[in-house]
Amino acid sequence: MRLPIINYQDLFKFLILAISFVSSSHVFGQYQVKALIKKHQIPESKLSIILEDTESDRRLIEINPRTSRSPGSVTKLFTAFAAMDLLDKRFQWKTEAYIDQKFKNKKKIDHLLIVGGGDPNFSIGDLEDLVSEIREKGIDEISDGIYLDLSFFKQRKNSTGSFDQSPMRPYNTMHSSLIINSNKMDLNFSINPKTKKIDISPLFLPDGIKIQNNLSIGPGDCRNFRSQVSFREQLRKKILTIVIDGLFPAACSEIDHDLAITKTEHYFFGAFKKIWLDSGGKLNGYFKRKRKSNKSLLIADIYSNDLDSALRLMLKESDNLTARNIFLSLTGDSIRKEYRNTRKSLYESMKGNNIDWHYQNFIENGSGLSRKTSLRPESIMSLIEKIDQDKKYSEIKTMLPISGIDGTLKNIYRSNLLLGQMKLKTGTLNGVRCLAGYISTASGKNYRFLFMHNNFDDHDYELQSFTEELLSMIVMEKLSS
């Protein structure tokens, strides 16, 4: 039998065409997106973009899916997923108050011990409720200050200014076993029409904290207020002074601005003392760190809101403190709450749920406020797929910011075309812009989407206009073969 003669040149051409067809059917929007990248003069090497059809799982765009990048606050998706996997849905943090047993049923005690349980959202209202519970036990006077047990988290803290030398910015607030109002002070700045000077009014001013107002009225734009004004702290003789220098723009009638106190224990003590005195109680002394002993008698406790509430705040508003405290709580009660143990728990959660977890992935603190955190785009897309396909985690989708409506997307993507069409977790640092989540088109098709841009060099291109155009193409279904 005579075998047919094979034309290897024609066979090679056929194979090339077949591979090209498969490739184009796999990422059929690639050509238009690459053209858009060139139009905006963005180096393709600085980008990773993945788009998938949720119905068919077909990948429509795939650019640099295996290049590890800094994800910014997109990291919080992993923190949220691990929390829903590892913690009970009814999980709550608890803040407790104790006295020494020998002072049971007495109106005057030497010390009150407050044990922090890691609640990142313990509020002024919560502290008022705790004080009310203590006072209901008949205690009127604390003669020698309060003890603070901060042993819930074992992880040592970095300086709040270690990330960007802006220690009093709220996003830099570090994890803490016991923290009040996220360490924030909400201030109102206004020009007094009579004195022509700047009035500064705090929403809540703890005992032992003072404001030194060195502001003067000058030129400037309201939007640039923060760049014209500086804040610093001075702690002397148990008094913390917030020194405010700079120029308040004459064009502004008033401005609301928050800052974060870095002296966490002093802030907590001052808030407690003010509320205690306002309740009619007496309090002498200051605070000391001390751990609970077997002689401690529980007299009051306050539970946080449920886990879903904390996850929603973390994802919608990208709250870093909440993310840090959730991350450190992932290990449960049996293991020391420090980063190395938490990372192990999170990594095991990813692998146990068949997330495409690469060995080079690294999450530093769960918030994304990090120059060390690095993730592969494929791993992030794998997580987005799991959230989309598994009912246990689908609630995460409802917690994401909605374009032009709420959270970190409230003031962007507000065009008629994009408004309400996207649920995306944002990630923003200097040199980092990321989006991860879900997009609905004008006709009702649904996509999974990941966009990552890392460029730490000076550059002239405008990234926002590129992302607006890219997202508009997706929503209008303008990507085709």
C-alpha positions, -999 to 999 in steps of 0.1 A, spaced: 0 0 0 14 34 -10 14 61 17 3 96 7 30 122 2 28 148 30 35 184 22 50 195 55 51 232 44 13 231 40 8 212 72 29 237 91 7 266 77 -24 247 87 -12 242 122 -3 279 125 -38 289 113 -54 264 137 -34 277 167 -42 313 156 -79 304 155 -79 288 189 -60 317 203 -83 343 188 -114 324 200 -98 323 235 -91 360 238 -112 375 210 -111 411 224 -73 412 225 -68 431 193 -90 461 203 -76 463 238 -40 462 225 -49 490 201 -64 510 230 -32 505 250 -11 519 221 -35 548 216 -30 559 252 8 552 250 8 529 280 37 503 282 19 469 279 45 455 303 30 476 331 -5 461 327 -23 429 334 -59 427 321 -82 396 322 -119 395 311 -140 364 313 -176 356 303 -193 343 334 -217 320 315 -191 302 293 -160 309 314 -145 319 281 -116 343 284 -120 374 262 -90 394 272 -57 381 286 -27 404 290 2 394 312 -18 371 335 12 355 351 32 387 359 32 392 397 22 427 407 13 449 437 -25 446 441 -31 475 466 -65 470 484 -76 443 460 -58 422 487 -89 427 508 -108 402 486 -85 375 499 -89 387 535 -127 387 531 -128 352 515 -105 337 542 -127 353 569 -159 337 555 -141 304 552 -123 302 585 -145 322 609 -180 315 621 -206 336 604 -216 347 639 -181 357 648 -178 388 670 -151 407 688 -156 413 725 -144 441 748 -145 434 785 -142 452 818 -129 435 850 -123 444 886 -103 426 913 -125 402 931 -118 419 965 -137 450 952 -169 431 944 -200 451 954 -179 482 963 -185 517 950 -148 526 951 -121 505 934 -84 509 929 -82 500 892 -105 490 864 -91 465 838 -103 467 802 -94 438 780 -93 445 742 -107 417 720 -96 432 686 -128 451 676 -117 475 649 -149 494 650 -153 500 687 -170 534 688 -177 562 712 -212 549 715 -199 514 724 -176 529 751 -206 549 765 -225 516 767 -196 499 785 -193 527 810 -231 525 816 -228 488 823 -200 494 848 -218 522 865 -249 500 869 -228 476 890 -226 505 916 -190 516 909 -187 554 913 -149 560 918 -117 546 903 -89 558 926 -57 549 907 -64 547 869 -72 519 845 -53 489 833 -53 480 796 -49 444 785 -36 445 749 -26 409 746 -52 397 721 -30 404 691 6 393 694 19 410 663 42 439 670 33 472 654 53 493 629 52 530 632 21 545 617 44 566 595 64 537 582 44 534 549 45 569 536 57 592 564 21 604 571 15 590 605 -17 610 612 -35 599 581 -64 575 591 -55 549 565 -22 544 583 -38 534 616 -22 502 628 -39 471 642 -47 471 679 -63 448 704 -81 479 719 -88 510 699 -116 536 701 -132 553 671 -104 540 648 -81 566 666 -99 592 645 -106 628 654 -132 645 633 -126 682 630 -146 711 615 -127 741 603 -145 773 596 -138 811 593 -153 830 622 -171 860 606 -166 882 637 -130 875 645 -119 866 610 -99 837 624 -102 800 620 -124 781 645 -116 744 649 -144 723 664 -138 686 672 -169 663 671 -155 645 702 -126 657 723 -111 631 748 -98 643 781 -61 650 780 -61 661 743 -57 697 733 -56 715 700 -31 743 693 -45 763 664 -18 781 645 -37 785 613 -40 818 594 -62 827 564 -46 828 530 -49 819 493 -55 784 480 -81 759 469 -104 740 492 -94 708 474 -57 715 484 -65 721 520 -45 691 532 -14 702 513 -15 736 529 -20 724 565 3 703 587 -6 682 618 18 670 645 15 656 680 33 666 713 28 644 744 40 661 776 30 654 811 1 632 801 -13 659 778 -14 653 740 -14 685 720 -24 685 683 -4 713 667 -20 726 635 0 749 613 -5 764 578 -29 784 556 -67 780 555 -80 789 521 -101 821 523 -123 808 495 -137 780 518 -165 787 543 -158 755 562 -141 721 558 -145 688 576 -113 668 580 -104 638 601 -70 628 614 -57 598 633 -41 600 667 -10 578 670 -10 575 708 -36 547 709 -37 540 746 -37 578 756 -66 583 732 -85 554 747 -79 565 782 -89 601 774 -121 590 758 -129 567 788 -121 594 813 -144 620 796 -173 596 794 -168 583 829 -167 619 843 -197 629 822 -216 599 838 -210 614 873 -182 591 883 -148 600 897 -114 589 882 -79 596 893 -46 583 879 -36 573 843 -34 541 824 -10 511 826 -6 480 806 -15 448 825 -28 414 816 -59 398 831 -53 374 860 -73 347 876 -83 372 903 -101 393 877 -139 395 879 -159 402 847 -184 431 853 -193 443 818 -187 434 781 -196 448 747 -198 427 715 -191 440 681 -214 439 651 -213 406 632 -186 397 608 -206 406 577 -208 442 589 -170 444 593 -165 428 559 -188 452 542 -170 482 557 -137 467 547 -147 461 511 -170 491 504 -149 518 520 -116 499 518 -110 504 556 -75 494 564 -78 490 601 -107 467 598 -88 446 573 -57 444 595 -78 433 625 -98 407 605 -65 394 590 -50 389 625 -82 372 637 -81 345 611 -62 320 632 -89 315 658 -83 312 695 -58 284 696 -29 300 676 -9 332 683 -24 361 664 6 373 644 12 377 607 32 345 600 4 323 615 -23 343 598 -6 341 564 -4 303 568 -41 302 576 -50 323 546 -28 304 522 -43 271 534 -77 285 529 -69 294 493 -54 260 485 -83 242 503 -108 260 481 -88 252 449 -78 288 443 -49 290 418 -24 300 445 12 306 433 41 299 456 55 334 450 23 351 462 28 371 494 3 390 515 19 412 542 -10 424 564 -44 418 548 -51 454 539 -31 459 508 -14 490 523 20 475 516 49 476 492 57 439 499 24 423 490 26 407 455 0 386 437 -3 369 404 -32 381 383 -42 344 376 -46 340 414 -68 370 417 -90 359 388 -92 324 403 -106 340 435 -130 361 415 -143 329 398 -147 311 431 -167 340 446 -189 340 415 -195 303 414 -198 292 451 -229 303 470 -210 302 503 -190 333 491 -214 350 468 -223 376 494 -189 391 489 -202 404 455 -229 424 473 -203 441 495 -182 455 467 -184 492 457 -209 499 429 -197 522 401 -209 558 406 -231 549 436 -212 539 468 -180 531 485 -147 539 468 -164 540 434 -190 566 445 -174 595 427 -160 578 396 -176 560 366 -207 581 369 -215 583 332 -250 571 321 -232 541 305 -211 530 335 -233 540 364 -243 510 384 -229 485 359 -198 474 378 -191 459 412 -153 463 417 -128 463 445 -103 491 440 -66 491 448 -48 524 448 -12 533 459 14 555 444 22 538 411 -6 512 416 -41 512 401 -62 480 403 -98 470 398 -112 435 404 -147 422 403 -178 420 381 -192 439 351 -227 438 336 -232 449 300 -259 470 285 -276 439 272 -273 420 304 -242 399 298 -220 394 328 -182 393 330 -155 388 355 -128 415 353 -93 422 365 -72 453 358 -37 458 373 -14 487 366 20 490 383 44 517 372 67 533 398 85 555 373 75 590 363 50 588 333 29 612 313 0 590 302 -35 595 317 -46 561 332 -81 572 342 -92 580 306 -78 546 295 -98 527 321 -129 547 313 -126 538 276 -118 502 283 -147 497 307 -171 515 282 -160 491 255 -168 462 277 -202 475 288 -211 483 252 -198 449 240 -176 465 215 -150 438 218 -152 413 189 -131 390 168 
